């Protein structure tokens, strides 16, 4: 296993406040691993054997309902932690983690967590901040699901992804990882048919481009208006 250059990760939120020697000791416990596109990093219900830091690529966190339906919980971007089951007192992973594109992670064995936290309390503090921000995001999405029309929910989802992993192009902002219309449906609590209908309508109006699991926001400011005001066709479709 190649040694990780501490200078490449020292700026990440997980390691805020750590000096070079402390960081070296924390990294000594980790191993690096590569996951090809569409491969499973861990499965919902599996023993929480490791916790992870994403160095490259993107990871989709999803939950499987008792009826077998998939719900996309969030997307993980480079520099973010995931699989933090042990930090919230869980023995098993509460969701699936899938590499959306070719990805590289750092993984620490779960038994290292109490030892590292005992020696480096800031590690727990930094992790708690991450968990807290994700809880806030979850609350926001619950409110959206409960109070907004489906067009607004889709607009909010696209804006959230563009803010998280957007890449500026001459013709707009591209969500910089593969994402399908089915993924968006699973994020927003609606159907593939509804997402396809709405995105096709937006494409005709020049608001977005989509295809080959790529989405470009051509007119982000107009998407913001749709998200905030819900001014669009099909206002009666609240699925």
C-alpha positions, 0 to 999 in steps of 0.5 A, a space after each residue: 500500500 502506498 503511503 498517503 502524503 499528509 500534505 494532500 489531506 491536511 486541509 480537509 475538514 476531518 483533519 482541521 486543527 491537526 499538526 503534521 505529526 498527529 496527522 501522520 499518526 492518524 494516517 498510519 492506521 489507514 489503508 487506501 483502496 480503489 473501487 471501480 465505477 458501479 462497485 459496492 463499497 459496503 452494503 446496508 446491514 453489513 457489519 460496520 468494519 471500516 470508516 472512510 474518507 473519499 479522496 477521488 471520485 463520487 459515492 452514492 449513499 442509498 437505502 433499500 426499503 423493506 419493499 425493495 425500493 431504492 432511495 438515494 440519501 446523498 452523494 459523497 464528494 472528494 474530501 468527505 467522510 462516509 460510513 461513519 456508523 460507529 460515530 453514531 453508535 451503530 454496529 451495522 451500516 445504515 445504507 449502501 455505498 456505491 462508487 458512482 465513478 472510479 473512486 479512491 478512498 482511505 479506510 480505517 478499521 472500526 476498532 481504530 476509532 475509539 483509540 484515535 478519538 481517545 488520543 485525538 478528541 478533535 477527530 470526534 469533534 470534526 466528525 460530529 460537525 459533519 454528521 450535524 451538517 448532514 442532519 440539517 440537509 436531511 431536515 431540509 429534504 424532509 420539509 421539501 418532500 412534505 411541502 413542495 410540488 415535485 418540480 420544486 423538489 427536482 429543482 432543489 435536488 439539481 441545485 444541491 448537486 451543482 453546488 456540491 459537485 458543479 463544474 462551470 462550462 461555457 454553456 452552464 454548470 455541469 453536475 460533475 459525476 454520472 447521474 441518471 433520471 432514475 437517481 433523481 427520482 430516488 432522491 426526490 420521492 417521485 417516479 422516473 416517468 415524472 422526472 423524465 417529463 419535467 426534465 424534457 420540458 425544461 430541456 425544451 425551454 433551454 434550462 437544462 441539458 441531459 443525456 448519457 447520465 450527465 446533466 448541465 444546468 443551462 440557466 441556473 438562476 431560472 432553476 433557482 426561481 423554479 425551486 423557490 416559487 414553483 413556477 412551472 407546468 404541471 403545478 398540480 402534479 404533487 407526486 
